[in-house]
Structure formats: C-alpha cells, structure tokens
Amino acid sequence: MPTIPRMSSAAIRDLMPADLPEVVMPACEARPVLKGQTAIVTGASSGIGRAIAQALCAAGANVVVNYIGPDAPAVAAVEEATHCGCAHRGDAIAVKADVAEEAQVQAMFRTAVERFGAVDILVNNAGMQQDAPLESMTLAQWRKVIDVNLTGQFLCAREAVREFKRRGVRADVSCAAGKIICVSSVHEVIPWAGHVNYAASKGGVMLMMKSIAQEVAPWRIRVNSICPGAIRTPINRAAWDSPEAYNDLMRLIPYKRIGEPDDVARLAVWLASDEADYITGASLFVDGGMTLYPGFEAGG
C-alpha cells in the first residue's frame, strides 16, 4: 500500500483554496439501492438538500423536491435529478410548501402519495439562519428559526410516521417501514455565540430525533441525523470564497478541506438504504473532525 506523505502544520496552513480540489461525486456512482421507494427532501432546491435529492434519485428513488421561494431553482433541481444519466434513476417532482405550516406539510405528503403511491423516506433538510447577538435578537428572529428548523422537522416527521405506520413494511422494497433522516448540524453539540436561535434549534433536533427513534423503532421505522460541519454551499460563501477566509476556516477542520454537498448526500443514500438497517437514533457527523476540539491538537 503506498505511503501518503505527512504534511507539516505550516504547509497545511499555507494551502490556498485553489490548491484543494473540490470533491465531486462521480456521475452515477450510486447503485439502485432505493429502487421502488419514494423520498421527500425538504429544502431541496439548493445546497445540501439539492445534492441529497439528486443522489437519492440516482439511487433509484422517486423524489419530491420540496421548496419555498422562487420556482426556478426547484424546477432546475428536478431537471438535474432526472437527467443524471443513470439508467436506474427515479422520477422527481417539485412541491412548494412551507414546512412550518401544518396544512402545507400535510398537503405535500398527500401529493407525494397520490403521485408515487407511498412515502418511504423523509429527509428533514429545510433550515435557515437569522443571526444576531442575544441582546439584539428579536422575538421574531427567534421564532422564525425555531419554526423552520425544529417545528418544521417535527411536522414532517409526524406525517411521515403516520404514513409509515399506515402502510407498514413493504418487504419487496425495504426491510424498514420507513426512514427519517434529520439534517442537523455540528451545532447540536458545539455552542455558537451570536447564533443562539440556530444552535438551540439544532440541539432540539438532536433530542427530538432520538426520542422519535425510541418511540417508533418497534414499527421498524428508523430515525437518524446527519450533522454537517462546514459545507461549500451558497449560504456560507463568505467562509470559503477567499484565500484568507478559507485558511481561517481550516483552523477549525483537522481534515484540512471544506466539505462538499456530495459528502452529505452519499451518507443520506446509505442511511436510507437497507445497508444501514440496524442503525437508528444516531447522529452521524460529516465535519472533517470539527467536533474533535481542534484547538487541542497541539496539546491545548
């Protein structure tokens, strides 16, 4: 096995963004492990959600691309997912719905069942930030982030569990009656000053996920979380789009590269598949070691 040369800390710190190639999932790498299943991916018109929707579709699942806002990005996400070049790809549709509104969530699930016959996978990805120091954070900012990031995941998970229990296990498509994947964050365990509402929402997602997993496991429903660290998406462009910002970010990431949306998407496909059938109630971190207390790498 070839030896990989070890880089000095100084050499790593001197790396510029251009020196670190973007990690891209090869087209159609996914196997049809989700053939015959239907997934709802919330917040799927951009960023991590869009990558997850594409990966699930490439793995054979029919996908509901949920979105809120302009139609064009969601239409483009559907086009991208259904024209990935994979012979075994699933179908996809875009459904506009605010995950913080109960009636809209219920209507989205009805649309999914009417179009594809069932829902087998829910990816609770929709999320947002409205940042402010605690003393200047408004009640509206607090409520909006909690409503979308936490209440939205609750509403979607509740509808998914109702559908999974109604239908039960379909042994010809999956060992489980249903799978829920909550997209949380490293900030379910890392405090984040200036982002109290966001960190509180993700901490809530963690215990909500585990409590739901405990409750519904007897019905062969699996519930897990993916917890991304720094991922190269438009929402955090300021943290990676200049050499100075990128190098500063690397102080927090022992693996010394930013994450790509496909890093998260590949894990989502695996968690939704029968290959992960005995995993439930787990938070899986996709963070290049951000949760490993990198400030202590030189002894603290």
C-alpha positions as CSV (number, residue, x, y, z in Angstrom):
1,M,0.0,0.0,0.0
2,P,1.5,3.4,-0.9
3,T,2.6,5.7,1.9
4,I,0.9,9.0,2.0
5,P,3.4,11.7,2.9
6,R,2.5,13.7,6.0
7,M,2.3,17.4,5.6
8,S,3.6,19.8,8.2
9,S,1.1,22.0,10.0
10,A,2.8,25.1,8.5
11,A,2.4,23.6,4.9
12,I,-1.3,22.9,5.6
13,R,-1.9,26.4,6.8
14,D,-0.3,27.8,3.7
15,L,-2.6,26.0,1.4
16,M,-4.9,28.2,-0.6
17,P,-8.4,27.3,-1.8
18,A,-7.2,26.7,-5.3
19,D,-4.8,24.0,-4.0
20,L,-7.6,21.9,-2.6
21,P,-9.7,20.4,-5.4
22,E,-13.4,20.3,-5.0
23,V,-14.6,16.8,-4.1
24,V,-17.3,15.8,-6.6
25,M,-19.3,12.6,-6.6
26,P,-18.8,10.9,-10.0
27,A,-21.9,10.7,-12.0
28,C,-24.0,7.6,-11.4
29,E,-21.7,6.2,-8.8
30,A,-24.8,5.3,-6.8
31,R,-26.3,1.8,-7.1
32,P,-30.1,1.4,-7.4
33,V,-30.3,0.6,-3.6
34,L,-33.5,2.7,-3.3
35,K,-35.4,1.4,-6.3
36,G,-39.1,1.4,-5.9
37,Q,-39.0,3.9,-3.0
38,T,-40.2,7.5,-2.7
39,A,-38.4,10.2,-0.8
40,I,-39.4,13.7,0.3
41,V,-36.5,16.0,0.7
42,T,-37.3,19.4,2.3
43,G,-35.4,22.5,1.3
44,A,-34.2,20.7,-1.8
45,S,-33.9,23.5,-4.3
46,S,-30.3,24.4,-3.3
47,G,-27.2,23.4,-1.3
48,I,-27.2,20.2,0.7
49,G,-30.9,19.4,0.0
50,R,-30.4,19.6,-3.7
51,A,-27.4,17.3,-3.6
52,I,-29.3,14.8,-1.5
53,A,-32.3,14.9,-3.8
54,Q,-30.1,14.2,-6.8
55,A,-28.2,11.3,-5.0
56,L,-31.5,9.7,-3.9
57,C,-32.9,9.9,-7.4
58,A,-29.7,8.4,-8.9
59,A,-30.0,5.6,-6.4
60,G,-33.4,4.7,-7.9
61,A,-35.8,6.6,-5.6
62,N,-38.6,8.8,-6.7
63,V,-38.1,12.2,-5.1
64,V,-40.3,15.1,-4.0
65,V,-38.2,18.2,-4.2
66,N,-39.7,20.5,-1.5
67,Y,-39.0,24.2,-1.6
68,I,-40.2,27.6,-0.6
69,G,-39.4,30.7,-2.6
70,P,-38.8,31.1,-6.4
71,D,-39.9,28.2,-8.6
72,A,-36.9,28.2,-11.0
73,P,-34.3,26.7,-8.7
74,A,-36.7,23.8,-7.8
75,V,-37.5,23.2,-11.4
76,A,-33.8,23.1,-12.1
77,A,-33.2,20.7,-9.3
78,V,-35.9,18.3,-10.7
79,E,-34.3,18.5,-14.1
80,E,-30.9,17.8,-12.7
81,A,-32.1,14.8,-10.7
82,T,-34.0,13.2,-13.6
83,H,-31.3,13.8,-16.2
84,C,-28.3,12.5,-14.3
85,G,-27.5,9.8,-16.9
86,C,-28.3,6.9,-14.6
87,A,-30.4,4.2,-16.3
88,H,-31.9,3.2,-12.9
89,R,-32.7,6.7,-11.8
90,G,-36.1,7.5,-10.2
91,D,-38.6,10.3,-11.1
92,A,-38.9,13.7,-9.4
93,I,-41.4,16.4,-8.9
94,A,-41.2,19.8,-7.2
95,V,-43.7,20.7,-4.4
96,K,-43.9,24.1,-2.9
97,A,-44.7,24.0,0.9
98,D,-43.7,25.9,4.0
99,V,-42.5,23.2,6.4
100,A,-43.5,25.3,9.4
101,E,-47.2,25.3,8.3
102,E,-49.1,22.1,9.3
103,A,-51.7,22.2,6.4
104,Q,-49.0,22.7,3.8
105,V,-46.9,19.8,5.1
106,Q,-50.0,17.5,5.1
107,A,-50.8,18.6,1.6
108,M,-47.2,17.8,0.4
109,F,-47.5,14.3,1.8
110,R,-50.8,13.8,0.1
111,T,-49.3,14.9,-3.2
112,A,-46.4,12.5,-2.8
113,V,-48.7,9.6,-2.1
114,E,-51.1,10.5,-4.9
115,R,-48.2,10.8,-7.4
116,F,-45.9,7.9,-6.3
117,G,-48.2,5.6,-4.2
118,A,-46.2,5.9,-1.0
119,V,-43.6,7.7,1.0
120,D,-40.7,5.6,2.2
121,I,-38.0,8.2,3.1
122,L,-38.1,11.6,4.6
123,V,-35.1,13.9,4.6
124,N,-35.8,16.7,7.0
125,N,-33.3,19.2,5.5
126,A,-35.1,22.6,5.4
127,G,-33.4,25.1,7.6
128,M,-32.4,28.7,8.0
129,Q,-30.4,31.3,10.0
130,Q,-31.3,34.7,11.3
131,D,-28.2,35.7,13.3
132,A,-27.9,38.4,15.9
133,P,-26.2,38.9,19.3
134,L,-28.5,37.7,22.1
135,E,-29.3,41.2,23.4
136,S,-30.4,42.4,20.0
137,M,-32.1,39.2,18.7
138,T,-35.8,39.9,18.2
139,L,-38.6,37.5,19.2
140,A,-39.5,37.3,15.5
141,Q,-35.9,36.1,14.7
142,W,-36.0,33.5,17.4
143,R,-39.4,32.2,16.4
144,K,-38.7,32.1,12.7
145,V,-35.6,29.9,13.1
146,I,-37.3,27.6,15.7
147,D,-40.4,27.3,13.5
148,V,-38.5,26.3,10.4
149,N,-35.6,24.3,11.8
150,L,-37.3,22.5,14.7
151,T,-41.1,22.7,14.3
152,G,-40.8,22.1,10.6
153,Q,-38.9,18.9,11.3
154,F,-41.5,17.8,13.8
155,L,-44.4,18.4,11.5
156,C,-42.8,16.5,8.6
157,A,-41.6,13.6,10.9
158,R,-45.1,13.3,12.3
159,E,-46.7,13.0,8.8
160,A,-44.0,10.5,7.8
161,V,-44.6,8.3,10.8
162,R,-48.3,8.3,10.2
163,E,-47.7,7.2,6.6
164,F,-45.2,4.6,7.5
165,K,-47.5,3.1,10.2
166,R,-50.5,3.2,7.8
167,R,-48.6,1.2,5.2
168,G,-46.2,-1.0,7.2
169,V,-43.2,-2.8,5.9
170,R,-43.1,-3.4,2.1
171,A,-40.6,-6.2,2.1
172,D,-40.1,-6.1,-1.6
173,V,-38.6,-2.6,-1.4
174,S,-37.1,-2.3,2.1
175,C,-36.5,-4.0,5.4
176,A,-38.0,-1.0,7.2
177,A,-41.4,0.5,7.1
178,G,-39.8,3.9,6.7
179,K,-36.7,6.0,7.2
180,I,-36.4,9.6,8.6
181,I,-33.1,11.5,8.2
182,C,-32.9,14.7,10.1
183,V,-30.3,17.2,8.8
184,S,-28.9,18.7,12.0
185,S,-25.5,20.4,12.4
186,V,-22.3,20.2,14.4
187,H,-24.0,22.9,16.4
188,E,-26.2,20.4,18.0
189,V,-23.2,19.9,20.3
190,I,-20.9,23.0,19.6
191,P,-22.2,26.2,21.2
192,W,-22.3,29.1,18.8
193,A,-22.3,32.7,20.1
194,G,-24.3,35.1,18.0
195,H,-26.4,32.2,16.7
196,V,-28.4,31.3,19.8
197,N,-31.6,30.6,17.9
198,Y,-29.9,28.3,15.4
199,A,-27.9,26.4,18.0
200,A,-31.0,25.9,20.1
201,S,-32.9,24.6,17.1
202,K,-30.3,22.0,16.3
203,G,-29.9,20.9,19.9
204,G,-33.6,20.4,19.8
205,V,-33.4,18.4,16.6
206,M,-30.9,16.1,18.3
207,L,-33.2,15.1,21.2
208,M,-36.3,15.2,19.1
209,M,-34.7,12.7,16.6
210,K,-33.6,10.4,19.4
211,S,-37.0,10.5,21.2
212,I,-38.8,9.7,17.9
213,A,-36.4,6.9,17.1
214,Q,-37.0,5.4,20.5
215,E,-40.8,5.6,20.1
216,V,-41.2,4.3,16.6
217,A,-38.5,1.6,16.4
218,P,-41.0,-1.2,17.2
219,W,-42.7,-0.4,13.9
220,R,-39.5,-0.9,12.0
221,I,-39.1,2.9,11.4
222,R,-35.6,4.1,11.6
223,V,-34.7,7.7,12.5
224,N,-31.2,9.2,12.4
225,S,-29.5,12.6,12.0
226,I,-26.7,13.8,9.7
227,C,-24.7,16.6,11.3
228,P,-22.8,18.6,8.7
229,G,-19.9,20.9,9.6
230,A,-18.6,23.5,7.1
231,I,-20.0,22.6,3.7
232,R,-19.4,24.5,0.5
233,T,-22.8,26.0,-0.2
234,P,-24.0,29.5,-1.2
235,I,-25.4,30.1,2.3
236,N,-21.9,30.2,3.8
237,R,-19.9,31.6,0.8
238,A,-18.2,34.2,2.9
239,A,-16.4,31.5,4.9
240,W,-14.7,29.9,1.8
241,D,-14.7,32.2,-1.2
242,S,-11.4,34.0,-0.5
243,P,-8.0,32.6,0.4
244,E,-8.0,34.4,3.7
245,A,-11.4,33.2,4.7
246,Y,-10.7,29.6,3.7
247,N,-7.4,29.5,5.6
248,D,-9.1,30.9,8.7
249,L,-11.8,28.2,8.3
250,M,-9.2,25.4,8.2
251,R,-8.2,26.2,11.8
252,L,-11.5,24.6,12.7
253,I,-11.2,21.5,10.5
254,P,-8.5,18.9,11.3
255,Y,-9.0,17.2,7.9
256,K,-8.0,20.4,6.2
257,R,-10.6,20.7,3.5
258,I,-14.1,22.1,3.3
259,G,-17.0,19.6,2.9
260,E,-18.9,19.3,-0.3
261,P,-22.7,18.7,-0.6
262,D,-22.0,15.3,-2.0
263,D,-20.2,14.3,1.2
264,V,-23.5,14.6,2.9
265,A,-25.6,13.2,0.0
266,R,-23.7,9.9,-0.1
267,L,-24.3,9.4,3.6
268,A,-28.0,10.1,3.2
269,V,-28.3,7.5,0.5
270,W,-26.6,4.9,2.7
271,L,-28.7,5.8,5.7
272,A,-31.9,5.4,3.6
273,S,-30.8,2.0,2.3
274,D,-31.1,-1.4,3.9
275,E,-27.3,-1.4,4.3
276,A,-28.0,0.8,7.4
277,D,-30.9,-1.3,8.6
278,Y,-29.7,-1.7,12.2
279,I,-28.9,2.0,12.8
280,T,-31.4,4.2,14.5
281,G,-31.2,7.1,16.9
282,A,-27.7,8.0,15.8
283,S,-26.2,11.4,15.0
284,L,-23.6,11.0,12.3
285,F,-21.2,13.9,11.9
286,V,-19.9,14.9,8.5
287,D,-17.4,17.6,9.5
288,G,-13.8,16.7,8.8
289,G,-13.2,16.5,12.5
290,M,-14.7,19.9,13.5
291,T,-16.2,18.2,16.6
292,L,-12.8,16.9,17.7
293,Y,-11.9,20.1,19.6
294,P,-9.2,21.1,17.1
295,G,-7.9,23.8,19.5
296,F,-6.3,21.0,21.4
297,E,-4.5,19.4,18.5
298,A,-1.2,20.8,19.8
299,G,-1.9,19.9,23.4
300,G,-4.3,22.8,24.2
